[in-house]
Amino acid sequence: MALLIKLEKYEQELKWLALVLGIFSTMAIIQDWHRLSMFVSLPFCIIWTYCAWLHAERQLKYINILFTLLYDYGITRYYFFA
């Protein structure tokens, strides 16, 4: 929990990083690089989950946790079954 509070001062930088990751993920989808999109989207979701946790935005937090679990599933499936 202390680490989460320490990262609070970097929230704006994390949001910019999430924006770049979101753009890169979108480009990966457009280029049919779907596996790369999963790997880029996972940190995007983790950043937004963290930012939602800082501001008690319950709906945003749970939506991003759901997507994080889906990306975890996809990445795990890729490594073990592809």
N, CA, C and O atoms as a GROMACS GRO file, in nm:
protein
  328
    1MET      N    1   0.083  -0.120   0.000
    1MET     CA    2   0.000   0.000   0.000
    1MET      C    3   0.087   0.126   0.000
    1MET      O    4   0.053   0.226  -0.064
    2ALA      N    5   0.198   0.120   0.072
    2ALA     CA    6   0.288   0.236   0.078
    2ALA      C    7   0.344   0.268  -0.060
    2ALA      O    8   0.365   0.385  -0.094
    3LEU      N    9   0.369   0.163  -0.140
    3LEU     CA   10   0.420   0.184  -0.276
    3LEU      C   11   0.317   0.258  -0.361
    3LEU      O   12   0.352   0.345  -0.441
    4LEU      N   13   0.190   0.224  -0.343
    4LEU     CA   14   0.085   0.293  -0.418
    4LEU      C   15   0.082   0.441  -0.386
    4LEU      O   16   0.065   0.525  -0.475
    5ILE      N   17   0.098   0.473  -0.261
    5ILE     CA   18   0.097   0.614  -0.220
    5ILE      C   19   0.221   0.686  -0.272
    5ILE      O   20   0.212   0.802  -0.311
    6LYS      N   21   0.335   0.618  -0.273
    6LYS     CA   22   0.458   0.680  -0.323
    6LYS      C   23   0.447   0.711  -0.472
    6LYS      O   24   0.502   0.810  -0.520
    7LEU      N   25   0.376   0.626  -0.546
    7LEU     CA   26   0.360   0.647  -0.690
    7LEU      C   27   0.260   0.757  -0.724
    7LEU      O   28   0.251   0.801  -0.839
    8GLU      N   29   0.186   0.802  -0.624
    8GLU     CA   30   0.084   0.904  -0.648
    8GLU      C   31   0.142   1.031  -0.711
    8GLU      O   32   0.076   1.095  -0.793
    9LYS      N   33   0.263   1.067  -0.673
    9LYS     CA   34   0.322   1.188  -0.729
    9LYS      C   35   0.356   1.173  -0.877
    9LYS      O   36   0.384   1.272  -0.944
   10TYR      N   37   0.355   1.050  -0.929
   10TYR     CA   38   0.382   1.025  -1.070
   10TYR      C   39   0.255   0.996  -1.151
   10TYR      O   40   0.262   0.946  -1.263
   11GLU      N   41   0.141   1.027  -1.093
   11GLU     CA   42   0.014   0.994  -1.157
   11GLU      C   43   0.002   1.054  -1.297
   11GLU      O   44  -0.040   0.984  -1.390
   12GLN      N   45   0.037   1.180  -1.315
   12GLN     CA   46   0.023   1.243  -1.446
   12GLN      C   47   0.115   1.177  -1.549
   12GLN      O   48   0.076   1.156  -1.663
   13GLU      N   49   0.237   1.145  -1.509
   13GLU     CA   50   0.329   1.076  -1.600
   13GLU      C   51   0.277   0.937  -1.636
   13GLU      O   52   0.289   0.893  -1.750
   14LEU      N   53   0.218   0.868  -1.538
   14LEU     CA   54   0.160   0.736  -1.564
   14LEU      C   55   0.044   0.746  -1.663
   14LEU      O   56   0.027   0.660  -1.749
   15LYS      N   57  -0.035   0.852  -1.651
   15LYS     CA   58  -0.146   0.871  -1.745
   15LYS      C   59  -0.095   0.897  -1.886
   15LYS      O   60  -0.154   0.848  -1.983
   16TRP      N   61   0.014   0.973  -1.900
   16TRP     CA   62   0.072   0.995  -2.032
   16TRP      C   63   0.126   0.864  -2.089
   16TRP      O   64   0.110   0.836  -2.208
   17LEU      N   65   0.190   0.784  -2.003
   17LEU     CA   66   0.239   0.654  -2.047
   17LEU      C   67   0.123   0.565  -2.091
   17LEU      O   68   0.132   0.495  -2.191
   18ALA      N   69   0.013   0.569  -2.016
   18ALA     CA   70  -0.106   0.491  -2.053
   18ALA      C   71  -0.160   0.537  -2.189
   18ALA      O   72  -0.204   0.454  -2.269
   19LEU      N   73  -0.157   0.666  -2.214
   19LEU     CA   74  -0.202   0.717  -2.344
   19LEU      C   75  -0.116   0.662  -2.456
   19LEU      O   76  -0.168   0.616  -2.558
   20VAL      N   77   0.016   0.665  -2.438
   20VAL     CA   78   0.106   0.611  -2.540
   20VAL      C   79   0.082   0.462  -2.559
   20VAL      O   80   0.078   0.414  -2.673
   21LEU      N   81   0.065   0.388  -2.450
   21LEU     CA   82   0.037   0.245  -2.460
   21LEU      C   83  -0.096   0.219  -2.530
   21LEU      O   84  -0.107   0.126  -2.610
   22GLY      N   85  -0.196   0.301  -2.502
   22GLY     CA   86  -0.326   0.287  -2.568
   22GLY      C   87  -0.316   0.311  -2.718
   22GLY      O   88  -0.377   0.238  -2.797
   23ILE      N   89  -0.241   0.411  -2.757
   23ILE     CA   90  -0.222   0.439  -2.900
   23ILE      C   91  -0.147   0.324  -2.966
   23ILE      O   92  -0.183   0.279  -3.074
   24PHE      N   93  -0.041   0.277  -2.900
   24PHE     CA   94   0.038   0.166  -2.955
   24PHE      C   95  -0.046   0.040  -2.966
   24PHE      O   96  -0.035  -0.034  -3.064
   25SER      N   97  -0.130   0.014  -2.866
   25SER     CA   98  -0.219  -0.102  -2.869
   25SER      C   99  -0.318  -0.092  -2.985
   25SER      O  100  -0.344  -0.192  -3.053
   26THR      N  101  -0.372   0.026  -3.007
   26THR     CA  102  -0.464   0.046  -3.118
   26THR      C  103  -0.395   0.024  -3.251
   26THR      O  104  -0.451  -0.039  -3.341
   27MET      N  105  -0.273   0.074  -3.264
   27MET     CA  106  -0.198   0.053  -3.388
   27MET      C  107  -0.167  -0.096  -3.408
   27MET      O  108  -0.169  -0.146  -3.521
   28ALA      N  109  -0.139  -0.167  -3.299
   28ALA     CA  110  -0.112  -0.311  -3.309
   28ALA      C  111  -0.237  -0.386  -3.358
   28ALA      O  112  -0.226  -0.480  -3.436
   29ILE      N  113  -0.353  -0.344  -3.312
   29ILE     CA  114  -0.478  -0.407  -3.358
   29ILE      C  115  -0.499  -0.377  -3.506
   29ILE      O  116  -0.534  -0.467  -3.583
   30ILE      N  117  -0.478  -0.254  -3.547
   30ILE     CA  118  -0.496  -0.215  -3.687
   30ILE      C  119  -0.401  -0.294  -3.778
   30ILE      O  120  -0.438  -0.331  -3.889
   31GLN      N  121  -0.280  -0.319  -3.730
   31GLN     CA  122  -0.180  -0.391  -3.809
   31GLN      C  123  -0.193  -0.544  -3.796
   31GLN      O  124  -0.110  -0.618  -3.849
   32ASP      N  125  -0.296  -0.591  -3.726
   32ASP     CA  126  -0.318  -0.735  -3.702
   32ASP      C  127  -0.207  -0.799  -3.620
   32ASP      O  128  -0.172  -0.915  -3.640
   33TRP      N  129  -0.152  -0.724  -3.527
   33TRP     CA  130  -0.054  -0.777  -3.433
   33TRP      C  131  -0.125  -0.800  -3.298
   33TRP      O  132  -0.091  -0.738  -3.198
   34HIS      N  133  -0.223  -0.888  -3.299
   34HIS     CA  134  -0.311  -0.903  -3.183
   34HIS      C  135  -0.239  -0.948  -3.057
   34HIS      O  136  -0.274  -0.906  -2.947
   35ARG      N  137  -0.139  -1.034  -3.071
   35ARG     CA  138  -0.066  -1.078  -2.952
   35ARG      C  139   0.011  -0.962  -2.890
   35ARG      O  140   0.014  -0.946  -2.768
   36LEU      N  141   0.074  -0.881  -2.973
   36LEU     CA  142   0.145  -0.764  -2.922
   36LEU      C  143   0.048  -0.669  -2.852
   36LEU      O  144   0.080  -0.608  -2.750
   37SER      N  145  -0.071  -0.659  -2.907
   37SER     CA  146  -0.173  -0.574  -2.846
   37SER      C  147  -0.203  -0.617  -2.703
   37SER      O  148  -0.223  -0.533  -2.616
   38MET      N  149  -0.208  -0.748  -2.678
   38MET     CA  150  -0.234  -0.798  -2.542
   38MET      C  151  -0.123  -0.755  -2.447
   38MET      O  152  -0.150  -0.712  -2.335
   39PHE      N  153   0.001  -0.766  -2.493
   39PHE     CA  154   0.114  -0.733  -2.406
   39PHE      C  155   0.121  -0.583  -2.377
   39PHE      O  156   0.167  -0.543  -2.271
   40VAL      N  157   0.076  -0.501  -2.470
   40VAL     CA  158   0.076  -0.356  -2.450
   40VAL      C  159  -0.045  -0.312  -2.369
   40VAL      O  160  -0.036  -0.218  -2.290
   41SER      N  161  -0.156  -0.379  -2.388
   41SER     CA  162  -0.279  -0.340  -2.318
   41SER      C  163  -0.277  -0.376  -2.170
   41SER      O  164  -0.342  -0.309  -2.090
   42LEU      N  165  -0.205  -0.480  -2.134
   42LEU     CA  166  -0.200  -0.519  -1.993
   42LEU      C  167  -0.144  -0.407  -1.904
   42LEU      O  168  -0.208  -0.372  -1.805
   43PRO      N  169  -0.027  -0.348  -1.936
   43PRO     CA  170   0.019  -0.238  -1.850
   43PRO      C  171  -0.074  -0.117  -1.856
   43PRO      O  172  -0.086  -0.044  -1.758
   44PHE      N  173  -0.139  -0.094  -1.971
   44PHE     CA  174  -0.237   0.013  -1.983
   44PHE      C  175  -0.347  -0.006  -1.878
   44PHE      O  176  -0.382   0.088  -1.807
   45CYS      N  177  -0.401  -0.127  -1.869
   45CYS     CA  178  -0.507  -0.154  -1.771
   45CYS      C  179  -0.457  -0.143  -1.628
   45CYS      O  180  -0.528  -0.094  -1.540
   46ILE      N  181  -0.336  -0.188  -1.604
   46ILE     CA  182  -0.281  -0.180  -1.468
   46ILE      C  183  -0.264  -0.034  -1.425
   46ILE      O  184  -0.295   0.001  -1.311
   47ILE      N  185  -0.217   0.050  -1.516
   47ILE     CA  186  -0.202   0.193  -1.484
   47ILE      C  187  -0.338   0.255  -1.452
   47ILE      O  188  -0.351   0.328  -1.354
   48TRP      N  189  -0.438   0.226  -1.534
   48TRP     CA  190  -0.570   0.286  -1.510
   48TRP      C  191  -0.637   0.229  -1.386
   48TRP      O  192  -0.714   0.300  -1.320
   49THR      N  193  -0.610   0.103  -1.354
   49THR     CA  194  -0.662   0.048  -1.228
   49THR      C  195  -0.601   0.124  -1.111
   49THR      O  196  -0.671   0.160  -1.016
   50TYR      N  197  -0.470   0.148  -1.117
   50TYR     CA  198  -0.402   0.222  -1.011
   50TYR      C  199  -0.459   0.364  -0.997
   50TYR      O  200  -0.486   0.409  -0.886
   51CYS      N  201  -0.477   0.433  -1.110
   51CYS     CA  202  -0.530   0.570  -1.104
   51CYS      C  203  -0.672   0.571  -1.050
   51CYS      O  204  -0.710   0.662  -0.976
   52ALA      N  205  -0.751   0.472  -1.085
   52ALA     CA  206  -0.888   0.463  -1.032
   52ALA      C  207  -0.884   0.435  -0.882
   52ALA      O  208  -0.969   0.484  -0.807
   53TRP      N  209  -0.787   0.356  -0.838
   53TRP     CA  210  -0.774   0.326  -0.696
   53TRP      C  211  -0.740   0.451  -0.617
   53TRP      O  212  -0.786   0.469  -0.504
   54LEU      N  213  -0.658   0.539  -0.675
   54LEU     CA  214  -0.621   0.662  -0.606
   54LEU      C  215  -0.742   0.751  -0.578
   54LEU      O  216  -0.749   0.818  -0.475
   55HIS      N  217  -0.835   0.752  -0.670
   55HIS     CA  218  -0.947   0.846  -0.659
   55HIS      C  219  -1.080   0.777  -0.628
   55HIS      O  220  -1.186   0.838  -0.643
   56ALA      N  221  -1.074   0.652  -0.584
   56ALA     CA  222  -1.192   0.576  -0.544
   56ALA      C  223  -1.299   0.572  -0.654
   56ALA      O  224  -1.418   0.580  -0.626
   57GLU      N  225  -1.255   0.560  -0.778
   57GLU     CA  226  -1.349   0.547  -0.889
   57GLU      C  227  -1.378   0.398  -0.907
   57GLU      O  228  -1.313   0.328  -0.984
   58ARG      N  229  -1.479   0.354  -0.834
   58ARG     CA  230  -1.507   0.212  -0.822
   58ARG      C  231  -1.535   0.145  -0.956
   58ARG      O  232  -1.480   0.038  -0.985
   59GLN      N  233  -1.621   0.205  -1.038
   59GLN     CA  234  -1.656   0.142  -1.166
   59GLN      C  235  -1.535   0.128  -1.257
   59GLN      O  236  -1.513   0.022  -1.315
   60LEU      N  237  -1.456   0.234  -1.271
   60LEU     CA  238  -1.338   0.231  -1.356
   60LEU      C  239  -1.238   0.126  -1.305
   60LEU      O  240  -1.176   0.056  -1.384
   61LYS      N  241  -1.225   0.118  -1.174
   61LYS     CA  242  -1.132   0.022  -1.115
   61LYS      C  243  -1.173  -0.121  -1.151
   61LYS      O  244  -1.090  -0.200  -1.195
   62TYR      N  245  -1.299  -0.154  -1.133
   62TYR     CA  246  -1.344  -0.291  -1.158
   62TYR      C  247  -1.346  -0.326  -1.306
   62TYR      O  248  -1.320  -0.441  -1.343
   63ILE      N  249  -1.376  -0.230  -1.391
   63ILE     CA  250  -1.370  -0.255  -1.535
   63ILE      C  251  -1.226  -0.287  -1.576
   63ILE      O  252  -1.204  -0.380  -1.652
   64ASN      N  253  -1.130  -0.211  -1.527
   64ASN     CA  254  -0.991  -0.235  -1.562
   64ASN      C  255  -0.937  -0.362  -1.498
   64ASN      O  256  -0.851  -0.428  -1.557
   65ILE      N  257  -0.984  -0.399  -1.381
   65ILE     CA  258  -0.946  -0.528  -1.322
   65ILE      C  259  -0.996  -0.641  -1.410
   65ILE      O  260  -0.924  -0.738  -1.433
   66LEU      N  261  -1.119  -0.630  -1.460
   66LEU     CA  262  -1.174  -0.731  -1.550
   66LEU      C  263  -1.087  -0.744  -1.676
   66LEU      O  264  -1.052  -0.855  -1.715
   67PHE      N  265  -1.053  -0.632  -1.738
   67PHE     CA  266  -0.970  -0.637  -1.858
   67PHE      C  267  -0.830  -0.690  -1.827
   67PHE      O  268  -0.772  -0.762  -1.908
   68THR      N  269  -0.775  -0.655  -1.711
   68THR     CA  270  -0.644  -0.707  -1.671
   68THR      C  271  -0.648  -0.859  -1.661
   68THR      O  272  -0.557  -0.927  -1.708
   69LEU      N  273  -0.754  -0.912  -1.602
   69LEU     CA  274  -0.768  -1.058  -1.592
   69LEU      C  275  -0.782  -1.122  -1.730
   69LEU      O  276  -0.727  -1.229  -1.755
   70LEU      N  277  -0.857  -1.057  -1.818
   70LEU     CA  278  -0.872  -1.111  -1.954
   70LEU      C  279  -0.739  -1.110  -2.029
   70LEU      O  280  -0.707  -1.208  -2.098
   71TYR      N  281  -0.662  -1.003  -2.017
   71TYR     CA  282  -0.530  -0.999  -2.082
   71TYR      C  283  -0.436  -1.101  -2.019
   71TYR      O  284  -0.359  -1.165  -2.091
   72ASP      N  285  -0.441  -1.118  -1.886
   72ASP     CA  286  -0.361  -1.222  -1.821
   72ASP      C  287  -0.396  -1.360  -1.877
   72ASP      O  288  -0.307  -1.440  -1.906
   73TYR      N  289  -0.524  -1.387  -1.891
   73TYR     CA  290  -0.570  -1.514  -1.949
   73TYR      C  291  -0.515  -1.531  -2.091
   73TYR      O  292  -0.463  -1.637  -2.125
   74GLY      N  293  -0.528  -1.428  -2.173
   74GLY     CA  294  -0.481  -1.436  -2.311
   74GLY      C  295  -0.331  -1.458  -2.321
   74GLY      O  296  -0.285  -1.537  -2.404
   75ILE      N  297  -0.255  -1.388  -2.238
   75ILE     CA  298  -0.110  -1.402  -2.240
   75ILE      C  299  -0.069  -1.540  -2.190
   75ILE      O  300   0.019  -1.604  -2.247
   76THR      N  301  -0.133  -1.588  -2.084
   76THR     CA  302  -0.106  -1.722  -2.032
   76THR      C  303  -0.138  -1.827  -2.137
   76THR      O  304  -0.062  -1.921  -2.158
   77ARG      N  305  -0.252  -1.811  -2.202
   77ARG     CA  306  -0.293  -1.904  -2.308
   77ARG      C  307  -0.192  -1.903  -2.423
   77ARG      O  308  -0.159  -2.007  -2.479
   78TYR      N  309  -0.143  -1.786  -2.457
   78TYR     CA  310  -0.045  -1.773  -2.564
   78TYR      C  311   0.083  -1.850  -2.530
   78TYR      O  312   0.137  -1.921  -2.614
   79TYR      N  313   0.132  -1.834  -2.407
   79TYR     CA  314   0.258  -1.898  -2.369
   79TYR      C  315   0.245  -2.050  -2.352
   79TYR      O  316   0.338  -2.124  -2.385
   80PHE      N  317   0.132  -2.097  -2.303
   80PHE     CA  318   0.120  -2.239  -2.274
   80PHE      C  319   0.049  -2.321  -2.380
   80PHE      O  320   0.065  -2.443  -2.384
   81PHE      N  321  -0.029  -2.256  -2.466
   81PHE     CA  322  -0.108  -2.332  -2.564
   81PHE      C  323  -0.085  -2.292  -2.708
   81PHE      O  324  -0.147  -2.350  -2.798
   82ALA      N  325   0.002  -2.197  -2.733
   82ALA     CA  326   0.024  -2.154  -2.872
   82ALA      C  327   0.143  -2.224  -2.933
   82ALA      O  328   0.177  -2.201  -3.049
   0.00000   0.00000   0.00000
